[in-house]
Amino acid sequence: MVRSKWVVVIVAMCMLAAASMVAAEPAEMPLVLVAEGDWWGVTDLATDGHYLYATTVDGQTSAGSWYASLRVLDVSSPTAPVEIGRASCPMLPLGITISGPNAAVSLFYTSQPDGEDNYGFGHVDLSIPTDPQWAPGYWGAERSLLPSTFAMDGKLFAIVRQRTTGAPDPADVLVFPADGIGERAWTEDVCNGIVESVTAIGDNLWMMELRSSGGFLNAISLTEAYDLFPSEPAYPWVATTLSSTPARGGALAAKGTVLYAVSLGDWDGSSFPCALDVWNVGNPEAPSALASLDLGPVSGGKCGLAVSGDFLVASLGENGLSLLDISAPTAPALLAQYTPDGAEINDAVLIAPYIYACCTTLIGGDLAAASTEEPKPSDLVRFRALSAFPDMPLTHWAQDEVWRCSRAGVVNGYPDGNYQPAVAVDRGQMAVYVARALAGNEGSVPLFSGESTFSDVPGNFWALKHIEYAVAENVVGGYSDGTYQPAWLVDRGQMAVYVARARGWVGIADDMTTAPEVFPDVPGGYWAGTAVQACVENGVVRGYDDGYYYPANVVTRDQMAVYVARAFGL
């Protein structure tokens, strides 16, 4: 069997010679949730686009050893992540890489008497998210450095280096076989520095390597060609140089044949300069520089990158988070950021519209855990990162509900791309929103070709099918004169009736005056009191801060989105 050769490229962490790009003023991402959990600290995050996977430190035994977990979290809930599965880790988990139904977890497992740490890695089967299983065994070696895990061709791998007397040995690549126990599959020397970050693009493995030189960590740029399962001992070096400018840390990520690298430059006494460099590496022997973007000074902490569709999330330690639009690789644009105050973002992933991150609280400028043998305690936090419409700022009070209504196909916005949240809602529009929510989306609302139920809704009326669907679903019955009055504005009392009927909490023939006082301005016997009461009981409305409901207030498009999203569980 003939196997293709891999090209391993050690990427320099530096700014490109390409012209630096000037970013527009980004929005500030609001912190909207600090997740509750029975963990002591969250060490790393990963996602398959649906579930969030978190490695956590859960506590410490009386003997001083740690116990920990890999957790599977469902983040579809509009309130908070829900844990649906957990696998206990045999040692302290420090990092996680996902590939299909499998996870590679890097582990800290012991410390030598001379103070040197030992690391290894293991494998978790995620094929049943509610019952993740830790595969038997793990790979570990005395005096090994923290392994860098990566995925390629649906398989999981790790780059491992071991310490001997003096400098560490050159690194090897190991593969995760089906039983989960690490197996040495590539014994050639991959690199001689510390592998800061690694990512795979096609058959090529790109590594960010740090080397010690004069007391500093420097980046080098070399290329080696190897076969993962060689039929001959080794393959010749292939020279490719991206840059050799010194750097102090960074991270890699990839989308297609485009490689993204965030790197930290020399310490200037108060911070590191930080840049995002972009290459096209479709031809690994002749990569081309596409762009460089200044991300500003970084005062400390570890960097990370994660790609999600057309977006790139950069975690920048004490300087927080940056969200970039990478739909045009030659012009990455900074969309939003989070600047922490006394905290450090260690890792982050995007599951639209939120960024989930590990956030470590800093104490007096130092991390809460001073010992390198102990994990740094951190919270799982959620930031609002994306908006469905340009006129809906991330801090808008109804941003989450408008996003969910948009993604569910309930609202589409106006032709100019805006949502216009403050515009009042009329009865024609209200029928559209309710019909789409009931049917599932616009395309599922059935066409109507019969005679209109209402005298003021002609056969060519733009919302005819939605109004007739609302009639068929016993949501609306019109007025006693046979009209629907589609242009009349909807108030909060009427809105409660629309929603309560659509959800089946009240019937179209029910007496709406039977409820006791719900709010001071919705007294017993109020014409829509039963519907308002049903909306309160089902968590749709809570009233205003002063305790009133204001049933006669006209409903605006942002308020409508809140009613519909909450009522239909969008």
Secondary structure, DSSP 8 states (H G I E B T S, - for coil): -----EEEEEE--S--SS-EE-----EE--EEEE---S-SEEEEEEE-SSEEEEEEEEEE-TTS-EEEEEEEEE--SSSS-EEEEEEEESSEEEEEEEETTEEEEEEEEEE-TTS-EEEEEEEEE-SSTTS-EE-S--EE-TTB---EEEEETTEEEEEE-BB-SSSB---EEEE--TTS--EEEE-S---SSEEEEEEEETTEEEEEEEEEETTEEEE--EEEEE-SS-SSS---B----S-----SEEEEEEETTEEEEEEE----SS-EEEEEEEEE-SSTTS-EEEEEEEEEEE-SS-EEEEEETTEEEEEEBTT-EEEEE-SSTTS-EEEEEE--SSEEEEEEEEETTEEEEEEEEEETTEES---TTS----EEEEEE---SSTTS-TT-TTHHHHHHHHHTTS----TTS---TTSB-BHHHHHHHHHHHHHSSGGGS----S--SSTTS-TT-TTHHHHHHHHHTTS----TTS---TTSB-BHHHHHHHHHHHTTSS-TTS-TT-S--SBTTB-TT-TTHHHHHHHHHTTS----TTS---TTSB-BHHHHHHHHHHHHT-
